[in-house]
Amino acid sequence: MTAPVHPGLLREPAGTHRVTAIELFFDLVYVFAVTQLSHRLITDATVTGALETAVLLGLVWLAWVYTTWATNWLEPARIPVRLLLLSLMLVSLVMSAALPQAYAGWGLAVGAAYAVMQVGRSAFAVVAMRGAPLQRNFMRILAWSTVSGAIAIAGGLVHGPARPLLWTLAAAIDLTGGGVGFWTPWLGRTQTAEWNVHAGHFAERCQAFLLIALGESIVVTGASLSALPAVSSAEAAAVATAFTVSVALWWLYFDRSAEEGADVFAGSADPGRLGRSAYHLIHPVMIAGIIVTAAADQLVLAHPSTSAAGPTAAMLLGGAALFLAGHAAFKWAVWHVVAWTRLAAIAVLVALAALAHTLSALELAAIVALTVVVVAGTDRLTARLAVT
């Protein structure tokens, strides 16, 4: 095997691989993207609006997570890789700015930005990894990205229902690729065991995106509070409730799951497979739950005493349920355990849907907050009993 043309662009195969400052700088654009998605959901709080926002979240997540896979092997401290990240950052900024009008006049900006990121990043990796074992993998990814990118651009060119359908197809292609080893004619397929994932780095990067989403929920609450001319007792209670939910969601994931999951990831016999399932596929479900919850918090703070029926109830209950379902799936993927407390909490949230019309927005938000807090408290109690 020949030596790579640019050996300095690859991370050292051994040792601890920390998240670098340029990667954190790159993430700042995605703070904006999450904010845009949350606001879009608020302004179009319909079933169609929620589905369209979910498609956009899929595109945003895939653009981000494919970059995270690339920097798991490429060395961000090297100037060419740093320039790649800065270029992707600029394109991400354009994509994020276009999200509110993605289904109107800015569709091509979203589709083209997605295509440029997916194809450009893969092409760079193919060149940077020339002669390295992972080059063929990125050649396969480039082939898949070319197809998904073309479909994403086509989605930006058409109008009406065809646009979200084409973007869903583009996202589905990129989501499916890893599951089938990016099988490509004449190039074959990749096994996850060949990926040589730096588990600590990849887990930390996905944890960072969860923090971005949780940070957005705090920002939404603070911005809504600062916009009030005066704060009533109901509005103060709504702020406290929203903050409690954010803390409880943080606690559920970061108290134990984040660190212990990363340890299992690092010790896995096939970290590529676990990275694909527990992080690549499952984390966006939790992130979606946080975004929906943030949108719900803003609706509750705007009208805490009105009926919780309609979009407010759907977001309050759906956001918490999405996060709990995602976290239950994460626990199954990592430890192969059934998270009964999360499933029970989801059942409670589903049952509450029938009673939502009898409650005010604040009352329903408080019950949702209590439900999530009970799950977090049960986790902590279970952990203490296990130790004793």
FENGIKA-V679419 format. One record per residue. N is the residue number from 0. D_CENTER is the distance of its C-alpha to the mean C-alpha in Angstrom with 2 decimals. Layout:
N,D_CENTER / N,D_CENTER
This chain:
0,37.38 / 1,37.51 / 2,35.85 / 3,32.79 / 4,33.89 / 5,31.50 / 6,31.32 / 7,30.31 / 8,26.95 / 9,25.78 / 10,24.80 / 11,27.52 / 12,27.06 / 13,27.96 / 14,27.24 / 15,24.38 / 16,21.74 / 17,20.42 / 18,17.62 / 19,19.67 / 20,20.18 / 21,19.41 / 22,15.87 / 23,15.38 / 24,17.18 / 25,14.96 / 26,11.92 / 27,14.09 / 28,13.63 / 29,9.93 / 30,11.31 / 31,13.40 / 32,10.90 / 33,9.09 / 34,12.77 / 35,13.84 / 36,11.59 / 37,12.77 / 38,16.27 / 39,16.31 / 40,15.64 / 41,18.48 / 42,20.84 / 43,20.44 / 44,20.18 / 45,21.36 / 46,20.31 / 47,20.34 / 48,18.39 / 49,15.63 / 50,15.56 / 51,15.70 / 52,12.81 / 53,10.73 / 54,12.05 / 55,11.16 / 56,7.44 / 57,7.98 / 58,10.01 / 59,8.03 / 60,5.19 / 61,8.43 / 62,10.36 / 63,8.49 / 64,8.25 / 65,11.77 / 66,12.95 / 67,11.94 / 68,13.95 / 69,16.70 / 70,17.08 / 71,17.26 / 72,20.63 / 73,21.60 / 74,23.09 / 75,21.51 / 76,24.82 / 77,26.73 / 78,27.49 / 79,26.60 / 80,23.10 / 81,22.78 / 82,24.00 / 83,21.51 / 84,18.61 / 85,20.45 / 86,21.02 / 87,17.41 / 88,16.73 / 89,19.44 / 90,18.27 / 91,14.74 / 92,16.73 / 93,18.71 / 94,15.86 / 95,14.32 / 96,17.90 / 97,18.47 / 98,15.68 / 99,18.07 / 100,20.72 / 101,18.73 / 102,20.92 / 103,23.99 / 104,25.47 / 105,22.48 / 106,21.29 / 107,22.71 / 108,21.01 / 109,17.53 / 110,18.73 / 111,20.70 / 112,18.13 / 113,15.72 / 114,18.81 / 115,20.03 / 116,16.94 / 117,16.71 / 118,20.48 / 119,21.37 / 120,19.16 / 121,20.45 / 122,23.98 / 123,23.91 / 124,22.89 / 125,25.70 / 126,28.19 / 127,27.04 / 128,27.19 / 129,30.51 / 130,32.48 / 131,29.68 / 132,28.68 / 133,25.13 / 134,26.52 / 135,27.12 / 136,23.57 / 137,22.41 / 138,25.28 / 139,23.91 / 140,20.39 / 141,22.24 / 142,24.10 / 143,21.10 / 144,19.35 / 145,22.66 / 146,22.69 / 147,19.17 / 148,19.84 / 149,23.17 / 150,21.81 / 151,19.22 / 152,22.25 / 153,24.33 / 154,21.90 / 155,22.31 / 156,26.06 / 157,26.61 / 158,26.55 / 159,26.20 / 160,24.42 / 161,24.47 / 162,21.76 / 163,18.83 / 164,20.38 / 165,20.52 / 166,16.97 / 167,15.93 / 168,18.30 / 169,16.97 / 170,13.39 / 171,15.20 / 172,17.31 / 173,14.68 / 174,12.95 / 175,16.52 / 176,17.81 / 177,16.83 / 178,18.16 / 179,21.50 / 180,21.74 / 181,21.52 / 182,25.07 / 183,27.09 / 184,30.83 / 185,33.00 / 186,30.13 / 187,29.37 / 188,26.20 / 189,24.35 / 190,24.23 / 191,21.31 / 192,24.09 / 193,24.77 / 194,21.46 / 195,22.62 / 196,19.23 / 197,19.45 / 198,17.59 / 199,17.76 / 200,16.30 / 201,13.33 / 202,12.62 / 203,13.15 / 204,10.79 / 205,7.76 / 206,9.53 / 207,9.78 / 208,6.27 / 209,6.74 / 210,10.06 / 211,9.21 / 212,7.93 / 213,11.00 / 214,13.08 / 215,12.59 / 216,13.97 / 217,16.85 / 218,17.50 / 219,17.71 / 220,20.13 / 221,22.13 / 222,22.44 / 223,23.56 / 224,25.99 / 225,27.46 / 226,28.11 / 227,30.38 / 228,34.09 / 229,34.86 / 230,33.02 / 231,34.42 / 232,34.20 / 233,31.84 / 234,29.48 / 235,29.73 / 236,28.90 / 237,25.86 / 238,24.59 / 239,25.36 / 240,23.63 / 241,20.37 / 242,20.51 / 243,21.34 / 244,18.34 / 245,16.00 / 246,18.12 / 247,18.18 / 248,14.44 / 249,14.44 / 250,17.51 / 251,16.33 / 252,13.76 / 253,15.45 / 254,19.04 / 255,19.36 / 256,16.47 / 257,14.70 / 258,18.02 / 259,19.70 / 260,16.90 / 261,16.93 / 262,20.71 / 263,20.69 / 264,18.36 / 265,20.89 / 266,23.82 / 267,22.74 / 268,25.24 / 269,22.58 / 270,19.52 / 271,18.29 / 272,18.17 / 273,16.43 / 274,13.80 / 275,13.24 / 276,13.21 / 277,11.95 / 278,9.17 / 279,8.54 / 280,8.92 / 281,8.46 / 282,5.56 / 283,3.40 / 284,6.80 / 285,7.02 / 286,4.51 / 287,6.63 / 288,9.48 / 289,9.38 / 290,9.42 / 291,12.17 / 292,13.91 / 293,14.14 / 294,15.72 / 295,17.98 / 296,19.10 / 297,20.34 / 298,22.24 / 299,23.81 / 300,24.90 / 301,26.43 / 302,28.40 / 303,28.53 / 304,31.84 / 305,31.30 / 306,30.63 / 307,27.16 / 308,27.67 / 309,25.58 / 310,22.23 / 311,22.23 / 312,22.73 / 313,20.24 / 314,17.43 / 315,18.72 / 316,19.09 / 317,16.24 / 318,13.57 / 319,15.09 / 320,15.66 / 321,12.14 / 322,11.10 / 323,14.37 / 324,14.09 / 325,10.83 / 326,12.61 / 327,15.76 / 328,14.40 / 329,13.20 / 330,16.74 / 331,18.33 / 332,16.75 / 333,17.71 / 334,20.95 / 335,21.94 / 336,22.69 / 337,22.43 / 338,20.90 / 339,23.67 / 340,23.05 / 341,19.60 / 342,21.17 / 343,24.08 / 344,22.01 / 345,20.31 / 346,23.90 / 347,25.00 / 348,22.39 / 349,23.51 / 350,27.09 / 351,26.54 / 352,25.71 / 353,29.42 / 354,30.50 / 355,28.21 / 356,30.97 / 357,33.31 / 358,31.14 / 359,30.33 / 360,26.80 / 361,27.36 / 362,28.81 / 363,25.97 / 364,23.42 / 365,25.64 / 366,25.80 / 367,22.02 / 368,21.86 / 369,24.72 / 370,23.14 / 371,20.01 / 372,22.40 / 373,24.65 / 374,22.01 / 375,21.19 / 376,24.95 / 377,25.72 / 378,23.48 / 379,25.38 / 380,28.70 / 381,28.12 / 382,27.34 / 383,30.56 / 384,32.63 / 385,31.52 / 386,32.69 / 387,35.98
